[in-house]
Amino acid sequence: MGIFSKKINTFDDTAASLCTAPGGAISIIRITGSGALDVAEKVWKGKSSLRKKENCRKVLLGKTIAGDEPCIAFYMKAPHSYTGDDTVELQCHGGSIAPGRLLKAVLDAGARQAEEGEFTRRAFLNGKLDLSQAEAVADLIGAKSNAAADLALSQLSGMLRNKIHFCTEKLFHVIAEIESRMDFPEEDLSWQSTEELLDELSVIREKIEKLLATRQRGTVLREGVKLVIAGKPNSGKSSLLNTLLGYERAIVTDIAGTTRDTLEEMASFRNIPVRLSDTAGVRENTDDTIEKMGIERSRETIRQAEVLFWVADLTDPQTLEDPFFSLEELPENTSLILVWNKTDLLVDKETEKAKGEKGFTEFRDGRKVPYVCISAKEDEGIESLLDVFQEEVLAGKEFSSGESAISLRHEKELEKALQALIQAQEVLQMEEWELAASSLRNASDFLGCITGETASADILDEIFSRFCIGK
C-alpha cells in the first residue's frame, strides 16, 4: 500500500469511496482523512457551512456540483468517527449514474479512491478497533446465517479481545516476577514461589486450550459446510433438496436419471451455513453419454463433500442389500449420513415404525454410519435428519452468543502461544528464569498478533485485502 506508512503506522491523505451497493434507493459516499472537509466543500453546497461548530454530527441538506442534485451531508470530527479521522458522508440518490458522478467529483476535488478495507484499517490504526474486531467487520458482512452474524457481533463487541487481554496481563505479571528475580538476585524480596507461578501459567494455558477447542465451530459458522446429496438414480435426492430448501429448485419425476448435472445452492440449516449440492444419480452401467458425464461430476462432488447425505430407497430390495453402492472413494474425514427415503410408500405398520427413525449401521470398512428414515415427499423425518446433521457438524451443540469461536489465523497464533507457554512451564520447573522469561515473551507476542499489538504490516496487508472497497 503506497499511501500507508509502515514506519509511522498511519495514513497521511484523504480517501473516498462508495460505501453502499449499487442499485439501491440511496447511495453513501464516505470521505475520510485530514482533508475531508476541504474536499466535501468543493462538491457540496448548503445553506450552512459544514465547518460551523454547531453543524458537526448534524444532517444537512444541500446540493452537489455533480448535476446540481439534492444531497445530504454529515460531518464527523476526528476522533469521533468510524475511521477515527475527520469524515464526511454524502448521501445522494441511488442507482449508478448519480453516485458515479458524485464520486468522480469527490476524486477530482482532491481525494483518492480508497483501497480494500481502508476505512476499517484506519479505524484499527487509530485505535477505534483492535485487529480481531476489524476482522469481525468482514465476518459480519459475509455472514451466511444468524449464528455467523451473532459470532461476528460477539467478536466485534470485544469478546475475543478481552479473553486475549486476560491471558497477556497474567503473562506480563509472571514475566515481571521472573525478571525481578534476575535483576535483584541478592535481595530478600517477597517473590511468589515457583509453584504459584506455574499455577498462574496453568490458568493461561487452560484459557488458550478452551479457545482452540472452538476452532471447528468457528470454521463452520464463518465458511459454511459443503453438504452433498447423492445416491442411486430415482432415490429421491432432488425431492430431498426441494424439501430442505422449501421450494422446487430441482425437477422431480419418476424417471430415473432426471438430474443430469450438479445443482448448487446456499442455505442455512440449524443456523449452520451450508453450500448444498444435489448430484446426478450414481450407477455403474449406462449407455447415455450425457448421463455418464453427470455421474462423473457426481463422483467428483462426492469427493469434495464435508457432509454427505447418501439417499437410498427404502422400498428397493437391491438397495436394502447394499445402500452405499459406490462410496469407496469417499474421504475418511467426510461425515456420511445414510438417508433411507420413501417411508410413505411402506405398508402402514412399517411406516409408523420407520418415520423419523434413526440409528447406526455399519459401512464396508467397519465405520459406524448414522442413518435416518424419512419421506422427502411428505416432509417427514426431516427434523430427525437435521438433528443428526447438527450432531455430526457441531457435536450437537448450538452456538452461544457469548462464545468466541476462533478463525484459522487465530488458531495458528494460539497454537504458537501454547507451545511457547509449555516450554516456559518446563524450564520454570527447573528455575531457569531467563529461558522461562524468553518463552513467555514469545507467547505474549503471538497473542498480540491476534489483537494487533504485535502484528506486522504484512499481516495487516493480508487481512485487509480480503475486505471490499468501501469498508
C-alpha positions in Angstrom: 0.0 0.0 0.0 1.7 3.2 -1.2 -0.1 5.7 1.0 0.1 3.6 4.1 3.3 4.2 6.1 4.6 1.1 7.8 7.0 3.2 9.7 4.6 5.7 11.3 1.7 3.3 11.2 -0.8 5.8 9.9 -2.4 7.4 6.7 -1.5 11.0 5.7 -4.0 11.8 3.0 -7.7 11.8 2.2 -9.6 8.8 0.7 -13.1 8.3 -0.6 -15.3 5.5 -1.8 -18.9 4.5 -2.4 -20.0 2.6 0.7 -23.3 1.2 -0.5 -24.0 -1.5 -3.1 -25.0 -0.1 -6.5 -28.7 -0.1 -7.4 -30.2 0.9 -4.1 -32.5 3.8 -3.4 -29.8 5.7 -1.5 -26.1 5.8 -2.0 -23.4 6.9 0.5 -20.0 8.2 -0.3 -17.6 8.4 2.6 -14.7 10.9 2.6 -12.1 10.5 5.3 -8.8 12.0 6.2 -7.3 15.4 7.2 -8.7 17.0 4.0 -12.2 15.5 4.2 -13.9 18.9 4.9 -11.9 20.7 2.1 -12.9 18.0 -0.4 -16.6 18.0 0.7 -16.9 21.8 0.5 -15.7 21.7 -3.1 -18.5 19.3 -4.2 -21.4 20.1 -1.8 -23.2 23.4 -1.0 -25.9 24.0 1.6 -27.5 26.9 3.4 -25.0 26.5 6.2 -21.3 25.5 6.2 -20.1 22.1 7.4 -17.3 23.9 9.2 -19.6 25.6 11.7 -19.2 24.0 15.2 -22.9 23.6 15.6 -23.2 21.6 12.3 -20.8 18.8 13.5 -22.7 15.5 13.6 -25.7 17.2 12.1 -27.6 16.1 9.0 -27.6 19.0 6.4 -29.5 19.1 3.1 -27.8 20.7 0.1 -26.9 20.1 -3.5 -23.8 18.8 -5.3 -21.9 20.3 -8.1 -22.4 17.0 -10.0 -25.7 17.8 -11.8 -26.9 20.1 -9.1 -28.5 17.1 -7.4 -30.0 17.0 -3.9 -27.6 15.6 -1.3 -27.4 15.1 2.4 -24.0 15.9 4.2 -23.0 14.6 7.6 -19.7 15.7 9.1 -17.9 13.8 12.0 -14.9 15.4 13.5 -11.9 13.2 14.5 -11.6 11.1 16.5 -15.4 10.7 16.8 -15.9 8.8 13.5 -15.8 5.2 12.3 -12.2 5.7 11.0 -11.1 8.0 13.8 -10.2 10.6 11.1 -12.2 13.6 10.0 -15.0 12.1 8.0 -17.8 13.5 5.8 -20.6 11.2 4.4 -22.6 12.3 1.4 -25.9 10.7 0.8 -27.4 11.0 -2.7 -30.0 9.2 -4.9 -29.1 5.6 -5.7 -28.7 3.8 -9.0 -25.5 4.1 -10.9 -25.4 7.5 -12.6 -25.9 9.9 -9.6 -23.4 8.2 -7.2 -21.0 7.7 -10.0 -21.0 11.4 -10.9 -20.7 12.4 -7.3 -17.8 10.1 -6.6 -16.0 11.4 -9.7 -16.4 14.9 -8.4 -15.1 14.0 -5.0 -12.0 12.3 -6.5 -11.5 15.3 -8.8 -11.6 17.6 -5.7 -8.5 16.0 -4.2 -9.5 12.7 -2.6 -8.2 9.4 -3.9 -10.1 6.1 -4.3 -10.0 4.2 -1.0 -8.4 0.8 -1.1 -9.9 -2.5 0.1 -10.7 -2.3 3.7 -9.1 1.1 4.1 -11.8 2.6 6.3 -11.6 -0.3 8.7 -7.8 -0.3 8.6 -7.8 3.4 9.5 -10.1 2.6 12.4 -7.6 -0.1 13.6 -4.6 2.2 13.2 -6.4 5.0 15.1 -7.3 2.7 18.0 -11.0 2.5 17.3 -10.9 -1.2 16.9 -8.4 -4.0 17.7 -7.4 -6.4 14.9 -9.8 -9.1 16.0 -12.7 -6.6 15.9 -11.6 -5.4 12.5 -11.8 -9.0 11.2 -15.2 -9.2 12.7 -16.4 -6.4 10.5 -15.6 -8.6 7.4 -17.2 -11.6 9.1 -20.4 -9.7 9.7 -20.6 -8.6 6.1 -20.0 -12.1 4.9 -22.2 -13.9 7.5 -24.4 -16.6 5.9 -26.6 -17.4 8.9 -27.9 -15.7 12.1 -25.3 -17.7 14.2 -22.5 -16.5 12.0 -23.7 -12.9 12.4 -24.0 -13.4 16.2 -20.4 -14.7 16.2 -19.2 -11.6 14.3 -21.1 -9.3 16.6 -19.7 -11.1 19.7 -16.2 -10.6 18.4 -16.9 -7.0 17.3 -18.0 -6.3 20.9 -14.5 -7.3 22.1 -15.3 -10.8 23.4 -12.2 -12.4 21.9 -10.0 -9.3 22.7 -11.0 -9.5 26.3 -10.0 -13.1 26.6 -6.7 -12.5 24.9 -6.0 -9.5 27.2 -6.8 -11.6 30.2 -4.0 -14.0 29.2 -1.5 -11.3 28.3 -2.0 -9.4 31.5 -1.3 -12.6 33.5 1.7 -13.3 31.3 3.1 -9.8 32.0 2.7 -10.4 35.7 4.6 -13.7 35.6 7.3 -12.1 33.4 7.7 -9.2 35.8 8.0 -11.6 38.7 10.7 -13.6 36.9 12.7 -10.6 35.7 12.7 -9.1 39.2 14.4 -12.3 40.4 17.0 -11.9 37.6 17.6 -8.2 38.3 17.8 -8.4 42.1 19.0 -12.0 42.9 20.6 -10.9 46.2 17.6 -9.1 47.5 15.3 -10.8 50.0 12.0 -9.8 48.2 8.7 -11.4 48.7 8.7 -13.3 45.4 6.0 -15.8 44.5 7.0 -19.4 44.7 7.7 -21.4 41.6 4.6 -23.5 42.2 2.5 -20.3 42.4 3.9 -19.1 39.1 3.3 -22.5 37.5 -0.3 -22.3 38.7 -0.8 -18.9 37.0 0.6 -20.3 33.8 -1.8 -23.3 34.0 -4.7 -20.9 34.2 -3.5 -19.1 31.0 -2.9 -22.5 29.3 -6.4 -23.6 30.1 -7.9 -20.4 28.6 -5.9 -20.9 25.4 -6.9 -24.5 25.1 -10.6 -23.6 25.5 -10.3 -21.1 22.7 -8.5 -23.6 20.5 -11.4 -26.1 21.1 -13.7 -23.6 19.3 -11.8 -23.7 16.0 -14.0 -26.2 14.2 -17.2 -24.3 15.1 -15.6 -21.1 14.0 -14.8 -22.6 10.6 -18.3 -24.0 10.2 -20.0 -20.7 11.1 -17.7 -18.5 9.0 -17.2 -20.6 5.9 -20.1 -23.0 6.0 -20.2 -26.7 5.3 -20.2 -28.4 1.9 -23.2 -30.7 2.1 -23.7 -33.1 -0.9 -26.8 -35.1 -1.6 -26.0 -38.2 -3.6 -27.3 -41.7 -4.2 -28.6 -44.0 -6.9 -30.9 -42.8 -9.6 -34.6 -42.2 -8.5 -33.8 -42.5 -4.8 -35.4 -39.1 -4.1 -32.3 -36.8 -4.0 -34.0 -33.9 -5.8 -37.1 -34.3 -3.7 -34.9 -34.0 -0.6 -33.2 -31.0 -2.0 -36.5 -29.2 -2.6 -37.8 -30.1 0.8 -34.7 -28.8 2.6 -34.8 -25.6 0.6 -38.5 -25.1 0.9 -39.1 -24.5 -2.8 -38.8 -26.5 -6.0 -35.2 -26.0 -7.1 -34.8 -29.3 -8.9 -37.1 -31.1 -11.3 -38.7 -34.2 -9.8 -40.1 -37.1 -11.9 -40.5 -40.9 -11.6 -38.0 -41.3 -14.4 -34.5 -42.4 -13.2 -31.7 -40.1 -14.3 -33.8 -36.9 -14.5 -31.0 -34.9 -12.8 -28.1 -34.8 -15.3 -25.9 -32.2 -13.6 -24.9 -30.9 -10.2 -27.1 -28.3 -8.7 -25.7 -25.9 -6.0 -27.5 -23.6 -3.6 -26.6 -21.7 -0.4 -28.8 -22.4 2.6 -28.8 -22.5 6.4 -29.8 -25.5 8.5 -29.9 -25.2 12.3 -28.1 -21.9 11.9 -25.3 -23.6 10.1 -24.4 -22.1 6.7 -24.4 -24.8 4.0 -23.2 -25.0 0.4 -25.7 -27.5 -0.8 -25.2 -29.7 -3.8 -27.6 -32.1 -5.5 -25.9 -34.6 -7.8 -26.9 -36.8 -10.7 -27.8 -40.4 -9.7 -24.8 -42.7 -9.5 -24.8 -46.1 -11.2 -22.2 -48.2 -13.0 -23.9 -49.0 -16.3 -25.5 -46.5 -18.6 -25.3 -46.0 -22.4 -26.3 -42.4 -22.1 -23.2 -40.2 -22.8 -24.7 -37.1 -21.0 -25.7 -39.2 -18.0 -22.1 -40.6 -17.9 -20.8 -37.1 -17.7 -23.2 -36.3 -14.9 -22.2 -39.4 -13.0 -18.5 -38.4 -13.2 -19.3 -34.9 -11.9 -21.3 -36.5 -9.1 -18.3 -38.6 -8.1 -16.0 -35.6 -8.1 -18.5 -33.6 -6.0 -18.8 -36.5 -3.5 -15.0 -36.5 -3.1 -15.2 -32.8 -2.1 -18.1 -33.3 0.4 -17.6 -32.4 4.1 -21.0 -33.9 4.9 -22.7 -36.4 2.6 -26.4 -37.3 2.6 -26.4 -40.7 0.8 -30.1 -41.1 -0.2 -31.3 -44.7 -0.5 -34.7 -46.1 -1.5 -36.2 -48.0 1.5 -38.6 -49.8 -0.9 -35.9 -51.1 -3.3 -34.8 -54.7 -2.3 -31.4 -54.3 -4.0 -30.7 -51.0 -2.2 -31.6 -52.7 1.1 -28.8 -55.2 0.5 -26.2 -52.6 -0.4 -27.4 -49.0 0.3 -23.9 -47.5 -0.1 -23.2 -48.8 -3.6 -20.1 -46.9 -4.9 -18.7 -44.9 -2.0 -15.2 -46.5 -2.0 -13.6 -43.1 -2.9 -15.3 -41.2 0.0 -12.6 -39.4 2.1 -12.3 -40.7 5.6 -12.9 -37.2 7.1 -16.3 -36.8 5.3 -19.3 -37.2 7.6 -21.5 -39.8 6.0 -25.2 -39.9 6.8 -27.4 -42.6 5.3 -30.9 -41.2 4.4 -33.5 -44.0 4.0 -36.1 -42.3 1.8 -39.7 -43.1 0.8 -41.2 -44.2 4.1 -44.5 -43.0 2.7 -44.5 -46.0 0.3 -44.2 -48.6 3.0 -47.2 -50.5 4.4 -48.9 -48.9 7.4 -47.2 -50.8 10.2 -43.8 -50.5 8.7 -44.4 -46.8 8.0 -45.2 -45.9 11.6 -42.1 -47.6 12.8 -39.9 -46.0 10.2 -40.9 -42.4 10.3 -38.1 -40.3 11.7 -36.3 -43.4 13.0 -32.6 -43.0 13.4 -29.7 -45.1 14.5 -26.4 -46.5 13.2 -25.4 -49.0 10.5 -22.0 -50.5 9.6 -20.2 -49.4 6.5 -18.0 -51.7 4.5 -14.8 -50.5 6.2 -16.2 -51.1 9.6 -17.3 -47.5 10.2 -20.5 -46.9 12.1 -22.7 -44.7 9.9 -25.7 -42.8 11.3 -29.0 -43.3 9.4 -32.3 -41.6 9.4 -35.6 -42.7 7.8 -37.5 -40.0 6.0 -40.1 -39.2 3.4 -38.9 -36.3 1.4 -42.2 -36.2 -0.5 -44.3 -35.9 2.7 -41.7 -33.8 4.6 -41.5 -36.5 7.4 -38.4 -37.3 9.4 -36.6 -34.1 8.2 -36.2 -32.7 11.7 -34.6 -36.0 12.7 -32.2 -35.7 9.7 -31.3 -32.2 10.7 -30.7 -33.4 14.3 -28.1 -35.9 13.0 -26.6 -33.3 10.7 -26.1 -30.9 13.6 -24.6 -33.7 15.7 -22.1 -34.5 13.0 -21.1 -30.9 12.4 -21.2 -29.3 15.8 -21.3 -32.3 18.1 -25.0 -31.4 18.7 -24.3 -28.1 20.3 -25.9 -24.8 19.4 -23.9 -21.6 19.2 -24.0 -19.3 22.2 -23.8 -15.5 21.7 -21.2 -15.4 24.5 -18.8 -17.7 22.6 -15.7 -16.7 20.8 -15.2 -19.3 18.1 -11.8 -18.6 16.6 -10.6 -18.4 13.0 -7.8 -20.2 11.2 -5.5 -17.2 11.8 -6.3 -17.1 15.4 -5.7 -20.8 15.7 -2.2 -20.5 14.3 -1.2 -17.8 16.7 -2.8 -19.5 19.7 -1.0 -22.8 18.8 2.3 -21.0 18.8 1.5 -19.2 22.0 0.6 -22.5 23.6 3.8 -24.2 22.6 5.8 -21.2 24.0 3.8 -21.5 27.2 4.5 -25.2 27.5 8.2 -24.6 27.0 8.1 -21.9 29.7 6.5 -24.2 32.2 9.1 -26.9 31.6 12.1 -24.6 32.2 10.4 -22.8 35.0 10.2 -26.0 36.9 14.0 -26.1 36.8 14.1 -22.4 37.8 15.8 -21.5 34.5 14.5 -17.9 34.9 16.0 -16.4 31.7 14.7 -19.1 29.4 11.3 -19.0 31.0 11.0 -15.2 30.6 12.1 -15.5 26.9 9.4 -18.2 26.2 6.8 -16.1 28.0 7.6 -13.0 26.0 7.3 -15.1 22.8 3.9 -16.3 24.0 2.8 -12.7 24.6 3.9 -11.7 21.1 1.9 -14.5 19.5 -1.2 -13.5 21.4 -0.6 -9.8 20.5 -0.7 -10.8 16.8 -4.4 -11.7 17.3 -5.4 -8.3 18.7 -2.9 -6.4 16.6 -0.4 -5.1 19.1 2.5 -7.1 17.6 1.1 -7.8 14.1 3.4 -7.0 11.2 2.5 -4.8 8.3 2.4 -7.9 6.1 -0.2 -9.5 8.3 -2.3 -6.3 8.1 -2.0 -6.2 4.3 -3.2 -9.8 4.1 -6.1 -9.3 6.4 -7.4 -6.0 5.0 -7.0 -7.2 1.4 -10.0 -9.5 2.0 -12.3 -6.6 2.6 -14.4 -5.0 -0.1 -13.7 -1.4 -1.3 -15.9 0.9 0.7 -15.4 -0.9 4.0 
